[in-house]
Amino acid sequence: MGSLAEFRRPLLNRQRERAELDGLLGDVRSGRGRAVMLRGEAGAGKSALLDHVAEAASDMRVVRAAGAESEMELAFAGLHLLFRPLLDRLEGLPGPQRDALAVAVGLRTGDAPDRFLVGLATLTLLAEAAEERPLLCVVDDAQWLDTSSAQVLAFVARRLLAEPVGIIFAAREPDKRFQGLNHLEVRGLPERDAKTLLRSVVPFRLDKRVRDRILAETNCNPLALLELPRGLSPAQLAGGFGLMEAQAVPARIEEGFRRRLAALPAETRSLMLVAAAEPTGDPVLIWRAAEQLGIPASAVDPAQADGLLEVGMWARFRHPLVRSAVYSAAPPPERRSAHGALAEAIDPESDPDRRAWHRAHAAVEPDEAVAGELERLAGRAQARGGLAAAAAFLKRAAELTPDPAGRGARALAAARAAFEAGAPDMALELLVSAELSVLNELQTGRLARLRAQIVFARRRGGEALTPLLEAADRLAPVDAGQARETYLDAIGSAIFAGRLGHPDAIRDAALAARAAPAGPCPERLVDALLDGLVTRFTEGYVASAPRLKRVLHAFRRDAAGSPDDNMRWLWLTYLVAADLWDNETWHDLTTRAVQTARETGALNFLPLALTYRAVVHVYAGEFDAAAALVNESHAILNVTGNSPLGFAETLLIAWRGEERATEQLDAAAEWASTWYEGRAIGAVHYMHAVVCNGSGRYQEALAHAQRAGEHDDLGVFGFALLELVEAAAHGNDPEAAMAALRRIEERAIAGGTDWALGLLARSKALLSDGQAADLLYREAIEHLRRCRAAVHLARTHLVYGEWLRQENRRAEAREHLRTAYEMLEGSGAKAFAERARRGLLATGVTVPRRTDGTPNGLTPQEGQIARLARDGLSNAQIGAQLFLSPRTVEYHLGKVFAKLFITSRRQLDQALPDQGHDPPIRN
């Protein structure tokens, strides 16, 4: 009946697809990495095209793997299968990368690696392997890759640039895990080729109407055209009576395979079922299991003769749909027998995971031994970073647990793993299962907390507040530590809800937390943070400032020793530091958070840390550095599939004064309203005020600043007051300005930092006259020069220069306006720089308007790489930090050198602009 390659001959006429794939091979041979996803329904010819390109790459090293539906629960199974031929190079990787990849693929034990540190290791491994000759990775049935492998391979594919590496995926349906890759759709055959193929398998003339119906209903799918006629008599085909009713093409193909299976001997079908149940295709294991079931070796002959199965070095089905047809056609008892035989055939010492997996599929009723084995398997999966796999194993373990209490505990653990794996719907289903079991008070409290955390993760507005408070109340009598952490989450929920929540929501949450039992001894950082925020929202800013300053100092002091605390609570400590204008703590906490996330490979946390760090760069006047971190955060979020973090990008747009700023801010406000994040709405009004002050539209700035100040949003309100004072001072609204100044004064004195005192002096100066104003401006400059708030320092020079011009002190005005212009233009704050330029023109100084774009033409990523190289990092170190291969870093540095007209790293220090720093004042 033909070989496995039978239907591939007509596919070689696919000129469009072949040209694209041949182009990929050409790029890889030239040292340019590329990746592509072939997408098309089952049987369209994707596998044939993969075979073609693998044969055409005879001068390359080719590694291949295929996803298996039955292995989707096994973390990194696909990665291990693809890279088995390359693992001998593992020891040559940098230590953290080597360990992460080794743990992921089960070669050694260790702490759970972040899957994107595994991604960096994979990229490095591929780049190293390609040093000898170009490398081609071919992955069929990518829709069935386990989640961990898919994310890692997608991460690598998006980062190929200067490596002679090609990756070709093939999948049936669009898969969000591979978003951003170039897709090549593989459709049915051209009608002419389809007719030719149909004639080759139907040895008589078909009625034209029947032929056209076959072509239409199969969409000219080659495998469907081959399989449809099988098992039908000439009379059935000739008259069209044997054609199936309308159904999807893959279903038609699978039904054709089922008809062929039905004609095979029972023992052959049993052997094929064992092969279908064991996705690795290991023939030794399959024959060992077959022997246990009493299946003779001759059972394979009819399957091989019919072209459905080949057994050589590996067992290989004609097509994945054959495997699917074999498995789905078998009655459940036969499937369980096959899995049971495979479990018995596997050595429990060498492969305990796969044995447990088969035992779970063989079980028909609750079995504590199997459930316990699955629980241990889940632990091993979690240790390798496979949270999705751990959740699946724990779920099955719960189903097989006979004891109700044990069943509830395992369901709750499965729900936690599912939530951490980014599967909240599955987590909620498991929580329902856990509730139907027997839970103690502590477990009931943890269940309530997890359910509330899922709500908070989905929508950070006030929806989570009530369930978080209820969970905290449940936990308080049984676990004070967890209860206090939950109260802190509740306060955080109320903070994010802001003006869209109940007016007293934050105070009510703080009062509830105040009644919580004391935390463990000695006091944890999180307990001190909770107590400080309780004071902040019950007694006010001034009363809480001393305690919160001590808390921030403790977090800053212990950032290196307690990295978990720093990362876990950065979303709150960051806001508190901003609220207190504590620039040094802001800088240290975000720097340490990014460093820790990079070192540990915590890429689910890294985008948040990069976003917060980017904000610090913005206020330091380092806009290019901020933009590079924003771009890096976006790139990681595109891989992880997590929600975008737009605050830093929007803030950067506002301070740059870009033309699209208003439109972008309006879109951000709409998004915030949709997600019920009232704090974000306050932040958007603050940023609108920045934009309007920059362009001199003071009445608009005043209106936005007043709207921002309608709610005391943590980390926003104080900044909005600053914009309000400047807008009101220029807009002739002294009453509004003085009211805002009083609020700034109480905050700045309570905070006591140079940033706070400098901003206070500046605000007072804007509302003063004569010598008092002069002294206040100079005081503000002295304070701000001692901290990392270059944009506020530059704007202080700006308003001081404008005031001096009004006082007819033109020479002094030029000095400060020129300083402001150079700082603001160097940072990229174009609207404020234009304001300074107009001030200089008014003093008689001609300053040409600069064109858009950076003076050196570097992209944000090139600028980031250049700065790291300037600071002494090697290509490998830069690549490890930015998740690029050393060759890609080298490629970008080549472009940097060309744009800066330099030839070595030693010249970078002088060639790169030093953004945001105050040049010496000229006398």
Order of alpha helices (4+ residues) and beta strands (2+ residues): alpha-beta-alpha-beta-alpha-alpha-alpha-beta-alpha-beta-beta-alpha-alpha-alpha-alpha-alpha-alpha-alpha-alpha-beta-beta-alpha-alpha-alpha-alpha-alpha-alpha-alpha-alpha-alpha-alpha-alpha-alpha-alpha-alpha-alpha-alpha-alpha-alpha-alpha-alpha-alpha-alpha-alpha-alpha-alpha-alpha-alpha-alpha-alpha-alpha-alpha-alpha
